[in-house]
Amino acid sequence: MKYDNKLVYNVREISSIRELFDGSCELYPNNIAFLYRDGDSVREITYTEAGNDVRALATYFNSIGLEGRKIAVTGKNSYFWAITYLAVCAGTGIILPVDKDLRSDETAFILSDSEASAIVYSPETAAKINECEFSGIKINMADLPELIEKGKSLIESGDTSYARHKVDPFALGILLYTSGTTGIAKGVMLSQNNICSNIVHVMRRVSLDETERTLSILPLHHTYECVAGFLAFFYSGASIAYNDSINRLKANLVLFKPTVLVTVPLVLEMLYHNIVSTYSRIKGGKAVLAAQKAAARLAGDAARRKIFHSVSEAMGGRLRRILVGAAALRPDVFEDFQLFGFRVMVGYGLTETSPVCIMHDDFYQCPYDMGFPLVGVQCRICDPNEDGIGELAVKGSNVMLGYYKNPEETEKVMRDGWFYTGDLAKQTENGAYCITGRIKSMIVLQNGKKVFPEEQETFISRSPLVKECMVHLTERNGKKVLAVTIYPNSEAIQAESEKRGMTASELLSEVVSGVNKGFPSYKHIFEIIIRDNEFIKTTTGKIKRNAAENAEERKDEDEERLG
């Protein structure tokens, strides 16, 4: 299918979060902006109410000397997290989102290195924040209602600091510390224009209007969730509901009835497992599922949702689209959710690119690639090898200003306006991009051949017998060879073992041997190591390759040697 990037939606231009915020409050005053559980009921907040709270909170921050300063925010996703972000960006200074799961010493390092003047934190992080060595102002979100009232009183008394506050769209506006799966935390400097240009570029190819609703699941300190699951919806006059617990995700899908889900493969594959497990518990369920899939292949999205009515209802009954980022999604999961009647769109990006560079859109989706660069974003593959694989470089208004107080690291990745991502990519015949791995995870064999472990991991993970896997080097007869550590799907293993009379090791060996056949001999995996617990991962579900816990191996009797 030929891709036409000239097909774009007409959307409103913005260059700052102040413009985004003020514009949406003016355009959609009576729309519901935020929803969340409040005891046994649901609290709904309109754009007018949120606007008044944000302006009041910014006014309060300014009254205590924080205008122009860096203010950190940390804690679980909530209305108060969101209005803190908006208040700082629209009316006070520079926002510093911080991972709530960091240790107190890690948080203290970020606060010190960033030269933050204050931190706003949610109540459940209070003990950790109180342990932090930090001389700045500490504000518990539990106190925000009172502080907002103080801000409103200041406005009534003539305080015009919010109205007078000037935002430079191209200066440092958002500071995020990221280390990803490897490396030491670096402060990524983004301007408000970086973020806003990314929103506008995405909206040119993905329709989002004021009737939409999302359920915020992923951590808001990540740029992906902050931009795709928060700011883009606020920009569009849509509503954002908050998932208060992963254990209540299924219940909250039914309660809040989202039309769009912004998620990562880890969460989507968990939901997929629940759907397939439900069918498997019904007598003849697998045959029913197969028959429904066959019928869905001949139908459109609306008809597919009728065919899979129970699945649609379990997802809230109004879900139409699923946006997936942060890691690769299994093609079978992608295809099945499409058959269930949900338009699946996968994207690629990094914190340094605000974050989206490449993605599917309303005009193109495919389970085997990441789609095409956004309108306004340039991509190129540098020094491709014989397979067309090379480092992906990105250029555009979404690219960061640089790393905070770290010109050496900035120079390593920024050249002539191009950001060198450290990710390896190739293009398909129709020009779509595929991400094949990280340069840092590349394995160089003793014969000099290079292996990108994500290639094999992608194919191994397609087996229903495998939940997670990581390809790495190990030693065999004095030589370094490829091995894979697998965290198996115990339920699927047990069912297949009973059906075929094979052990877990034999079944997984069959999977890996099948994958080996699709690769040249130097890429073959010679050992399988079985884990009995999940890998340590980042908050967006990526396996931390360098984590000591992920390198631990089981005893020899749990290893299977191939070849």
N, C-alpha and C positions, 0 to 999 in steps of 0.2 A: 504494500500500500504506500503510495507516494504521500509524503508529509508536506502539507502546505502551511508554513508558519506565517503566512499573510492573513490567515483567518483569525481575527482577534476581536474580543469584546471591547466596547467603548466603556471605559471606567474613569472614575475621577482621579485626577493626579494629586498626589501629596508628596511632600518632601520631609515632613517631620511628624513625630508622634503627636505633637501639639496640634497640627493641622488635622491629623486623623481623628483625635479625640474631640476637638471642638466641632469639626464637621459632622461627625456621627451624632453627637448630642443635639445638634441643630436639625439634622435631617430626619432623625428617628426618635423624637422626644418621648413618645408613648410606648415604643417597642420594649419588650422585655430584653434586658441586656444580660442579666445573670440570674441563675437559679441554683439553690442549694438546699440540702436537708437542714431543717431547723427543728430539732427534736423529732416529733412525729409528723410534722408538716413540711411543706416546701415553701421557702421564701423566694419571692420574685422581686427583682429590682429593675426599674425602668432606666432608660438612658438618661432621663432627666434626674432621677434620684442618684444614679451613679455619678453623673456630672457634678451635681452639687457636693457630693461626698469628696470627689477628687479635688475640686477647687478648694474646698475647705481644708483638706489634709495638706495640700501644697502650701496653703496660706499658713497653716500651723508650723510646718517644717521651716518656712522662711522666717517665721517669728522667733525661732530659737537658733537662728544663725546658720541654717543649713543651705541657704541659696548658693548655687554654684559649686556645692560640695558633692562628694561621692557618698551615696547612701546604699547600703547593702540590704537585700531582702532575702529571707530564707524561711523555709517551712513548707508544709504540704499545700497543695493547690487549694485556693480558696478565694472568695470575693475580696477579702482583705489583702491577700497577696497581689491580686490584680489591681486594686485601686492604689496600692502603694507604688507599684510599677508606673501606673499612669500619672499619679501625682508628681513623682520625681521627674519623669520625662517631660511632662507637659508644663510643669510650673515651678520646678525647684533646681534640679541639677543633673547629676550623672547617676544612673542606676547600676547596681552591682549585684546581679542575681547569684546566689550561692547555694550549692547543693546541700540540702538538709541532712543528707546521710554522711557528710564528712565528719571526721573526728574533731574534737574541740581544738586540738593543736593545728589541724589542717585549716580549719576556719580562721583561727587566729593568724596564721601565716597570710592568708588571702587578705584579711582586713588590714594587716600591717603593710604588706607589699603594695596594696592598692591605694594606701593612704586614705582609707575610708574614714568618714567623720561620724557615721551612725550606722546602726543595724536595726532593722525591723524584723522581728522573728515571731513565728507562731508558737502558741503555748506549749505544744509538745516538745519543742526544742529548747525550752527555757533552761533546763538544768545544764545542757551542754553550752549554751551561750553564756551562762553565768560563770562557767569555768574558764572561758576564753580570756586571755590577757589582752584586754582592749580598753583603751582609755577614752574611746568615743562614747556617744550616746547610745544606750540600748533601749529599744521600745518594743514592748510586748504587744502583739496584735490584739490581745484581749483588751487593751486600753485604747484601741483606735476609735471606737464609738465616742468615747469621752473627748479624745483629742479632735475628732471631726467637729464635735459641737463647739469646742473652743475656737476652731478655725472659722466656723460659721458666725460666731459672735464677733470675731476680729473683722470679718468682711462687713457685717452690719455696722461696725464701728468706724468703717471707712478704710480698712486695710485693702489696698489695691495691688499688693505684691504679685498676685497671680496674673492679673491683667497686664501689669508692667513687665513681667518676666519675658525675656527674649531668648528664643532657642536658635542656636546656630545649627542648621541641619547637617552641616559638613564637619563639625567638630566632634570630638569624643563625646558620645552620649550614652553608650552602653558598654560596660566592661565585664567580660566573662572569662573566668579561669577554666581552662580545659586541658586535660592530659590525654583524653581518649583512652585507647587500649594500651598505649605505651608512652613513656616519656614523663618528664616533670611538668607540673602545671605551668601554663603560660597564660598571661592576661591578653585576651583578644580584644582589641579596640575596634568598636563599631560606631559609626555615626548613625544618627536617626535617619538620615537619607539612605544609608546602606539598607536598613530594615524596611523603610517605606518603599524604596524602589523595588525591593524584592516582592513585597505584597502586591504592588501594582503590576509587576511583570507576571506574577502567578495569576492574578485576576484577569489578565488579558486572554488567558487560555482556559481558565477553570471558572465556570459561572458559580457565583455565590451571592444569594440575595437575602433580603431581610426575613424571609420565611424559614430560613435554615436554622438548625440547632445542632450543636456538637456536645458531646460529653467529654469533658477534660479528664484524661486518664494519665498521660505522661507527665513527668516532672516539669513544672513551668520554668525552672532555671535553665532548661535546655532550650536553645534558640529554636529548634524545630517545633516544639509544642508552643512556645511563646508566640512565634510568628504564625504558624499554621493553625493552631488550636485556640488562639486567644485574639491576637491583634487583627488577623484577617477577618475573623467573625465580627469583631467590634467595628472594623472599617465598613463592613457590609450591612450593619444594622441588624445582624442576626443575634441569636442568644447562645450563651455558654452556660452549661450545667456542670457542676463539679461532682466527680466520683469521689466519695469520701473514703472508700476502702476497696482494695482489689477483691476482697472477699465478698463485697456487695456489688461487684460489677454487673453480674447478670440481673440482679434486682434493680439496679439503677438504670440499666438499659430500658427495662420495662417502665420504670417510673418516669424517666425524663424523655423518653421517645426521641432520640436524636435522629436527624436526617443524614448527618455526616459523622463518620468516626475517623479521628486522626490517631494513628497507632503505629506500633512497631511489629515486626514479624512474631516476636515472642508472645505478645498478647493475642494477636490474631490466630496464631497456631494453637494457643490454649483454647480459644473459643471454637476453633475448628475441631479440636479433639473432643470437646464436649458435645458438639453436634453429632459427630460420627459415633461416639460412645452411646449416645441416646438411641440411635438407630440399631446399634449392635445388641442392645438390651431387649429389643422388641423381636418377637418370633418372626422370622422372615424379613427382618429389618434391612439386612444388606441387599436383598433382592428388591425391596421397595425403593431403597436409595438409588440403586442402579437404574431402575425403571424411571424414576423421577428425573434423573440426570439425562437419560435418553430423550425424554419428552422436552426437557428444558433446552436442549441443544437446538431445537426447532422453533423456540419461542423468543420473544423479546423480554426486556427486563421486567415489565409489569406482569406479564404472564408467568414468568419464572417465579416471581414472588408469590403468586397464587399457587403454583405447583408446590412450592416449598413454604406453604402458609405457616406451618409450625415453626420453621426456622426464622421466618420474617417476624413473627410475633415474639419469639425469644429475644430478638435483637431490638425490640421495642415497637415494631409494627410500621415505623415510618422511615427506617434506614434505607438510603438509596446509594450512597457513595462511601467508599472506604479509602482513605489516603494512608499510604504506608511508606515509612522512611527509616533511616538509621542503619538498616542492614538489608540483605537480600531476602526476598520472600520465596519460599518454595513454590515452583510453578504449579504443582498439583493443588496447593492451597489457593493460589491465585485463581486458577481455572474453576475450582469448585465454588468459590464465593461468587464468581461471575455467573455460574449456573444457578446459584441460589437467588440471583436477581440483583446483586449489588455490583455497581460499577467500581472496580478496583483500580486505583492509580498509585503507581510506585514512583518514588522520587529519590534523588541523590543530592547531597549537599554536605556542607561542613559549617561549623560555627564561624570560621573565617570567611564564609561566603553568604552569611546572613539569613538563612543557610542554603536556600535551594538554588541549584545550578541547572539540573536536568530533571525532567519528570514527564510522566504521562499526563494527558489532559483530556478535555471533553472530546477531542477529535482522534485520539490514539491511545490504545492500551495494548500491552503485550506481556505475557508472563516471562519472557526470556530476555528482556532488556529493561533499561531505565528510561527509555524515551529520548527526547530531544532537548537541547538547551532552551531555556526560557527566552522569550522575546527580550532583546536587550542584553543578553549574556552570550559571550563568545567562548567556545571551548576548542581545544586542539589536543592532539596526542603527540607527545614529543618523543623523538627517536624510536619509532616503533620497530619491533623485532620482526622476524620472518612470519610470525602469526598476527602481526598488526597490533601487538600490545606495546604500549608505552605509557609514560607518565601523563596524567591528565592535567592540563593547565587551564585556568579560567580567567576571564577578563570581563569586567563590567562594573556598574555602579554598586553592585552588591558586595564587592570585595573589600575586606577589612582595611582599616587605616594602618595596621601593623600590630606587633606585640608590645605590650606595655613595658616601658623601660628596658627593652630588649632588642636593640637595633641589630645585633649580630644574628639572632634567630630570624628576625624580619628579612634580613638580606638573603638568608638561605632559601626563602620561599617566594620572595617578590623580586621579579626582574622585568623591567620595561612595562610595568603595569599588569603583568601576568602573575597570577598566584599559582604556584606549583603545589598541587594538592598532596603529593606523596602517594596518591592512589594510581593504580594501573588500570588502563581501560583499553577497549577496542571498539570499533564500529561494525555494525552488521551491514549486510548488503544494502539495506534501505537507508543507512546513515544513522540509525539509532545507536545509542551508547550502551555498552556493557561494562560494568566495573568488575575487574578480574582479581583484584587483590591489593594489598598494601606493599609498597617497596620495602618497608621495614620488616615485613613478615616473610619476604622472599627467602627461600632456602637455596643455598649454593652447594651442590653436591661435590664430592671429591674429584669428579671428572670435569668440573667447571660448569656443568649444566645447571640451569636455573629452574627452580620449581616455585610456583605460586600456590601455596596450600589451599587457598580458597577455591581453586578450581575443583580439586578432588572433594573437598568438603561439601561443595554444592551438590554434587552427584550422590555422595554417600548419604547426605541429609534427606534426599528425596525418598529414601526407604522408610516405610512406616515403622520399621523396627528400630530406627535411630531417632533419638530425641535431639542429641547434640553430639558434635564431634570436633576434634582438632587434630590436624595433620602436623607432624613435627619430625625431627630427626631422632634416631636412636642408634645404638651401636650393636652390630651383629658380626661376630667373628672378626672383630678388630676393624670393621668397616662401618662407616656411617650410612645408614639406609633410612628410607621413609617408614614412618609408623603412623598409626592413627589411634587416638584415644577416644573411645565412644562411651557416651552415657546413653544406654539403651532405653527403649520404650518397653518397660517390663510387662505391661498388659499385652502388647502385641507379640512380644517374644514368647510369653506363656501360651497364648492362643496358637501361635504358629508351631511351637514345640509339641503341643498336644496333637496338632493336626498332622505333623510330618515326622514326629519321633526324633527330632534333632535337638541338640543342646544349643544354648545361646551362642557359644563360641562358633559352632558349626554354621548357624544361621547367619551370623555377622560376617564370617569368613566368606560365605556365598555372596553376600552383598558387596564386600570389598573386592573380591575376585571379579565380579561382574563389572565393577567400576574400572578396575585395572585394564580390562580388555579394551576400553575406550581411549586409553592413553598409551603413548610410546613407553617402551620398557624402562627407560630411566626415570619415569614418573610413577612407577609401580610402588605400591605400599606392601611392605613385607611383614609387618607385625601389627597386631590388633591388641590394644590394651583396653580392658573394660573397667569403667568407673562405676561406683555404686552411689554416687551423688552428683548433683549438677555442677557444672563449671562455675567458677567465680566470674561474674559479668559486670559490665558497666550498667548504669541505670537505664540505658536504652537497649540492653540485651546483647551487647557485643561481648564475646569471650575475651577476657584479659589474657593474652598469650604469655605475658611475662610474669603473671602471678604465680607465686611458689606453689599455692594449692592446686593449680591447674597442671603443674609438672609432676605431681606425685603419681606414681604408678602402682598398680596392684601387684601382688606376688606373682611369681613365674607361672603358677598353675592357672592364673587368670589371663595369661597371654596366649594368643594364637599366632603361630608363625606361618606365614604363607610362602610358598615357593621353596 
